[in-house]
């Protein structure tokens, strides 16, 4: 896949953050290692879309990339004569045919060229050789990881463990309200820095496992719950299993199948500036084991309806 993050995600450079997020989620699911076991190409593509999303979803980093200040890996670009930072913009050939324009050479490459052209002396000018500027400390690269978390951990928060290269394990704190496809950044957990530079970061792409009971709708949660016919007709107390634990709630009399009850604050836990969501419970009326008395009553009303004259005064 192309290293250009826009091409990796298949979006235009004018794409909105929502477009970028949608494109990333689609590709992350397509190339996810759990769905492509042993497929090295899919694994590399998964890493590429993760890195592209990590760069473009950060508005500051995206702006720096668009201005040409950093590359697709988030690393600072070297200075060249044609790079638009006060260098030559027109193409011109030097005394030995080297092209100075277009920003084709990094500072280190130019040092090698001029060192060969003008000798290897220690002077600072062209006549005494080209002296390189010391590079100094450089930050380490970022590392890409994939982590699948349970639905309940994504709602309530929790802790999951990932295995790092070399076998070491790292406990990752999952914040409440995390969404499928979201990328977590762990500062300093990437590759070590160069010459005393800071280490890179670990970028963890989150996949939220589906749940057999709950579905998520923003910060709200929805579920279906069976209730017996007697409770639906007469009303009564039922136990509702919420993501944070079971609670009691009264069913109003004459509740039909499909009726929805709302439990305030029992959805996704409050996180950041987001308030806690609600839990919406759809009632599904089930007959269950039929009471003989009910069966006799229904049979009696049916038989009465069949007798002529019953509806006359």
Backbone torsions as a table, in degrees:
resi	resn	phi	psi	omega
1	UNK	NA	150.7	178.4
2	UNK	-60.6	150.2	178.4
3	UNK	-84.4	-14.5	177.0
4	UNK	-67.3	122.3	-173.8
5	UNK	-61.3	-32.4	178.3
6	UNK	-66.9	-42.0	179.4
7	UNK	-70.6	-35.4	178.6
8	UNK	-60.2	-42.9	-179.2
9	UNK	-86.9	-9.5	178.8
10	UNK	70.9	36.4	180.0
11	UNK	-123.6	160.0	177.5
12	UNK	-78.3	161.4	178.9
13	UNK	-67.7	-16.8	177.8
14	UNK	-94.2	8.1	-176.2
15	UNK	-61.7	144.1	177.1
16	UNK	-77.7	167.1	177.3
17	UNK	-62.0	-33.7	178.4
18	UNK	-67.3	-40.7	177.4
19	UNK	-62.5	-41.2	179.9
20	UNK	-64.8	-43.7	-179.9
21	UNK	-63.1	-43.0	-180.0
22	UNK	-64.8	-43.7	179.8
23	UNK	-62.7	-41.5	-179.8
24	UNK	-64.1	-46.5	-178.9
25	UNK	-59.7	-40.4	179.7
26	UNK	-62.5	-46.4	-178.1
27	UNK	-73.8	-35.1	179.5
28	UNK	-63.0	-39.5	177.5
29	UNK	-69.2	-37.2	-179.1
30	UNK	-64.4	-41.3	-174.9
31	UNK	-102.4	7.3	-175.1
32	UNK	-57.4	134.0	-177.9
33	UNK	-57.1	-31.2	179.8
34	UNK	-66.6	-27.1	179.4
35	UNK	-94.2	-10.0	-179.2
36	UNK	-133.5	59.9	-176.2
37	UNK	-61.1	129.6	177.9
38	UNK	78.7	-0.3	-178.6
39	UNK	-89.8	102.3	-177.0
40	UNK	-66.3	-35.4	179.9
41	UNK	-65.5	-44.9	178.0
42	UNK	-62.6	-37.3	179.6
43	UNK	-63.7	-43.6	179.0
44	UNK	-66.3	-39.8	178.0
45	UNK	-64.2	-37.5	178.5
46	UNK	-62.9	-43.3	178.1
47	UNK	-63.7	-39.5	-177.5
48	UNK	-66.0	-44.3	-179.6
49	UNK	-69.1	-30.9	176.1
50	UNK	-65.6	-43.8	179.3
51	UNK	-66.5	-40.3	179.2
52	UNK	-63.6	-42.7	179.5
53	UNK	-66.7	-39.6	-179.9
54	UNK	-60.9	-37.0	-179.3
55	UNK	-75.9	-48.3	-173.2
56	UNK	-76.8	-24.1	178.7
57	UNK	-77.9	-14.2	174.5
58	UNK	-93.7	107.2	-172.2
59	UNK	-60.0	-36.6	179.9
60	UNK	-67.9	-45.7	178.6
61	UNK	-64.7	-39.1	179.3
62	UNK	-62.1	-42.7	179.6
63	UNK	-63.9	-39.6	179.1
64	UNK	-66.8	-38.2	177.4
65	UNK	-65.1	-43.8	179.9
66	UNK	-61.9	-32.2	178.6
67	UNK	-82.0	-5.6	179.0
68	UNK	83.0	15.1	-178.9
69	UNK	-80.4	-28.5	178.5
70	UNK	-131.3	160.2	178.3
71	UNK	-92.6	-174.2	-176.4
72	UNK	-65.3	-19.3	177.8
73	UNK	-89.9	0.2	-179.7
74	UNK	83.4	10.6	-178.5
75	UNK	-91.5	146.2	177.6
76	UNK	-61.5	139.3	178.0
77	UNK	-86.0	145.7	176.9
78	UNK	-74.1	163.4	179.2
79	UNK	-88.2	136.6	175.5
80	UNK	-129.8	167.2	-178.6
81	UNK	-66.9	-29.9	-175.5
82	UNK	-107.0	18.7	-172.2
83	UNK	-84.6	6.4	176.5
84	UNK	83.0	13.5	179.1
85	UNK	-114.9	53.1	176.5
86	UNK	87.5	10.2	-179.9
87	UNK	-93.9	-175.3	179.9
88	UNK	-72.5	133.2	179.0
89	UNK	-97.0	-27.4	-179.1
90	UNK	-88.5	149.3	178.0
91	UNK	-77.1	133.2	176.3
92	UNK	-149.1	145.6	-179.9
93	UNK	-94.6	137.7	177.4
94	UNK	-80.4	-174.7	-174.3
95	UNK	-63.3	-19.6	179.9
96	UNK	-121.0	26.0	172.5
97	UNK	87.1	4.7	179.6
98	UNK	-78.2	138.4	179.9
99	UNK	-87.1	121.3	-177.8
100	UNK	-90.0	-15.5	-171.4
101	UNK	-90.4	169.5	171.0
102	UNK	80.5	0.0	177.2
103	UNK	66.2	36.6	-173.7
104	UNK	-80.8	-17.4	-175.1
105	UNK	-119.8	141.0	173.4
106	UNK	-80.1	172.5	-179.2
107	UNK	-61.7	-39.8	-179.5
108	UNK	-65.8	-40.5	179.5
109	UNK	-64.7	-40.5	178.2
110	UNK	-63.7	-35.3	177.6
111	UNK	-61.3	-41.7	178.4
112	UNK	-65.7	-40.9	-178.2
113	UNK	-64.4	-52.0	-177.4
114	UNK	-67.5	-30.8	177.1
115	UNK	-63.5	-35.8	179.1
116	UNK	-75.8	-39.8	-176.0
117	UNK	-69.2	-40.9	-170.6
118	UNK	-116.1	10.8	177.5
119	UNK	99.6	167.6	-175.1
120	UNK	-105.5	22.9	179.7
121	UNK	-66.5	173.4	-174.8
122	UNK	-96.4	8.0	-178.4
123	UNK	-70.2	162.3	-177.9
124	UNK	-87.1	-18.0	-176.8
125	UNK	-94.4	178.8	179.6
126	UNK	-62.3	-35.7	-177.0
127	UNK	-66.2	-26.7	-177.4
128	UNK	-106.9	15.2	-179.0
129	UNK	95.3	161.5	-177.6
130	UNK	-96.2	125.8	179.8
131	UNK	-97.8	123.7	179.7
132	UNK	-76.1	145.7	172.3
133	UNK	-77.8	133.7	178.3
134	UNK	-57.6	136.2	-177.1
135	UNK	-72.4	-39.0	179.8
136	UNK	75.4	-174.2	-178.0
137	UNK	-61.8	139.7	177.9
138	UNK	-127.4	139.5	179.1
139	UNK	-69.3	150.5	176.1
140	UNK	-74.6	163.2	-179.8
141	UNK	-77.1	160.3	176.2
142	UNK	-82.8	154.4	176.7
143	UNK	-118.7	143.6	-177.8
144	UNK	-102.4	134.8	176.8
145	UNK	-135.2	158.1	174.7
146	UNK	-122.2	137.1	-177.7
147	UNK	-140.4	126.4	175.7
148	UNK	-99.0	127.3	-179.7
149	UNK	-118.5	156.2	179.0
150	UNK	-73.0	159.4	178.6
151	UNK	-59.9	-42.8	-177.5
152	UNK	-65.5	-36.9	177.1
153	UNK	-67.3	-34.4	179.1
154	UNK	-69.0	-27.4	-179.2
155	UNK	-86.3	-46.7	-173.8
156	UNK	-96.3	-16.8	-170.2
157	UNK	87.8	158.9	-179.0
158	UNK	177.7	-162.8	179.7
159	UNK	-132.6	132.0	176.3
160	UNK	-126.8	161.6	-175.5
161	UNK	-119.0	135.5	174.0
162	UNK	-120.2	153.8	179.0
163	UNK	-102.7	124.0	-179.1
164	UNK	-86.3	161.1	174.5
165	UNK	-56.0	133.4	-177.2
166	UNK	99.0	-6.1	175.1
167	UNK	98.1	-11.5	178.9
168	UNK	-66.9	148.6	-179.2
169	UNK	-114.7	148.9	-177.0
170	UNK	-133.8	125.7	175.6
171	UNK	-82.5	125.4	-176.8
172	UNK	-110.6	125.1	177.4
173	UNK	-80.5	119.6	-179.7
174	UNK	-92.2	117.2	-179.8
175	UNK	-73.1	147.4	175.9
176	UNK	-60.7	139.8	176.6
177	UNK	88.2	4.9	-179.7
178	UNK	-64.6	146.2	-174.8
179	UNK	-113.4	160.8	178.6
180	UNK	-63.1	130.1	-179.4
181	UNK	90.2	-7.6	179.8
182	UNK	-70.0	146.8	-179.1
183	UNK	-108.5	123.1	175.5
184	UNK	-95.1	139.7	178.8
185	UNK	-112.7	119.5	175.9
186	UNK	-104.2	109.0	-175.9
187	UNK	-64.2	134.3	173.3
188	UNK	77.6	10.7	-178.5
189	UNK	-107.4	18.3	178.3
190	UNK	-100.1	-148.2	-180.0
191	UNK	-70.0	149.3	178.8
192	UNK	-66.1	152.4	179.5
193	UNK	-74.2	168.6	-179.3
194	UNK	-105.9	134.1	178.2
195	UNK	54.1	44.1	177.3
196	UNK	84.0	7.5	178.4
197	UNK	-72.7	165.2	-178.6
198	UNK	-70.7	150.9	177.2
199	UNK	-70.3	160.3	176.3
200	UNK	-76.5	-172.7	-177.3
201	UNK	-110.3	160.3	171.6
202	UNK	-99.2	124.7	179.0
203	UNK	-106.2	114.3	-173.3
204	UNK	-111.0	115.8	177.4
205	UNK	-86.3	124.5	-174.9
206	UNK	-94.2	132.0	169.3
207	UNK	-117.0	124.3	-179.6
208	UNK	-93.5	120.5	179.9
209	UNK	-69.1	140.5	178.1
210	UNK	-67.1	156.6	-179.6
211	UNK	-118.7	144.1	-177.6
212	UNK	-76.0	-15.0	-177.0
213	UNK	-107.3	-42.2	-170.2
214	UNK	-112.1	152.1	166.8
215	UNK	-130.2	151.7	-175.9
216	UNK	-105.3	139.9	177.7
217	UNK	-134.0	86.9	-172.6
218	UNK	68.1	-122.9	175.3
219	UNK	-96.2	1.2	176.6
220	UNK	-94.9	157.3	178.0
221	UNK	-126.1	142.8	179.8
222	UNK	-124.1	147.8	178.6
223	UNK	-155.6	163.1	174.6
224	UNK	-113.5	145.6	-177.6
225	UNK	-139.3	125.3	177.5
226	UNK	-74.0	140.1	173.5
227	UNK	-131.8	147.3	-178.8
228	UNK	-76.5	163.5	-175.0
229	UNK	-63.0	-39.6	-178.5
230	UNK	-61.5	-45.5	-179.9
231	UNK	-65.7	-37.8	179.8
232	UNK	-65.2	-37.5	-177.5
233	UNK	-80.6	-48.3	-173.5
234	UNK	-93.9	-15.4	-173.9
235	UNK	82.9	165.0	-179.9
236	UNK	160.4	176.4	-177.5
237	UNK	-88.6	137.9	175.5
238	UNK	-131.5	159.2	177.0
239	UNK	-101.6	126.7	-178.5
240	UNK	-112.2	122.1	177.9
241	UNK	-80.4	103.5	178.2
242	UNK	-91.9	163.6	178.1
243	UNK	-58.4	-23.5	-179.3
244	UNK	-100.9	4.7	-179.3
245	UNK	130.0	163.1	-176.3
246	UNK	-75.7	144.5	176.9
247	UNK	-136.5	155.6	176.6
248	UNK	-92.5	144.3	177.2
249	UNK	-151.0	145.9	179.9
250	UNK	-89.9	133.8	174.3
251	UNK	-91.7	125.1	179.2
252	UNK	-64.8	147.7	175.5
253	UNK	-58.0	152.8	177.7
254	UNK	61.9	36.2	176.9
255	UNK	-82.3	120.3	-178.7
256	UNK	-85.3	161.0	175.1
257	UNK	-62.5	131.6	-176.1
258	UNK	101.7	-10.1	176.0
259	UNK	-62.7	145.4	-176.1
260	UNK	-118.2	128.6	174.8
261	UNK	-104.3	145.8	-179.6
262	UNK	-116.4	130.4	174.4
263	UNK	-112.3	111.1	-176.5
264	UNK	-67.7	137.2	174.3
265	UNK	71.0	11.6	-178.9
266	UNK	-104.2	17.1	176.5
267	UNK	-95.4	-136.5	177.6
268	UNK	-63.4	134.1	-178.8
269	UNK	-62.5	152.6	177.6
270	UNK	-59.9	137.5	179.8
271	UNK	-151.5	138.1	-177.8
272	UNK	58.9	-125.7	177.3
273	UNK	-98.1	7.0	-178.7
274	UNK	-88.9	130.8	175.0
275	UNK	-75.7	161.4	178.0
276	UNK	-63.3	141.5	177.8
277	UNK	-81.5	-179.6	179.5
278	UNK	-107.8	160.5	174.4
279	UNK	-109.4	123.5	178.9
280	UNK	-107.5	122.5	-175.1
281	UNK	-112.6	116.1	176.9
282	UNK	-91.4	125.0	-178.6
283	UNK	-81.1	134.4	175.6
284	UNK	-120.1	106.3	-176.0
285	UNK	-74.1	125.5	179.6
286	UNK	-120.4	144.7	-178.2
287	UNK	-75.9	-42.4	-178.0
288	UNK	65.9	-151.3	177.9
289	UNK	-74.6	123.5	-174.3
290	UNK	-76.7	130.3	175.6
291	UNK	-72.5	128.6	179.5
292	UNK	-56.0	-37.3	180.0
293	UNK	-63.8	-40.6	177.9
294	UNK	-65.7	-41.5	179.1
295	UNK	-61.9	-43.3	179.6
296	UNK	-65.2	-39.4	179.6
297	UNK	-62.6	-46.9	-179.5
298	UNK	-65.2	-37.9	178.7
299	UNK	-66.5	-39.2	179.4
300	UNK	-64.7	-42.3	179.7
301	UNK	-67.4	-32.8	178.4
302	UNK	-68.9	-44.1	179.8
303	UNK	-64.8	-38.4	179.7
304	UNK	-64.4	-35.9	-179.6
305	UNK	-66.9	-24.7	-177.9
306	UNK	-82.5	-22.3	-176.8
307	UNK	-73.6	130.6	-178.5
308	UNK	-68.3	145.4	174.9
309	UNK	84.9	-5.3	-178.4
310	UNK	-66.0	-25.8	-177.9
311	UNK	-93.4	5.1	-179.8
312	UNK	-96.0	152.0	178.3
313	UNK	-85.1	NA	NA
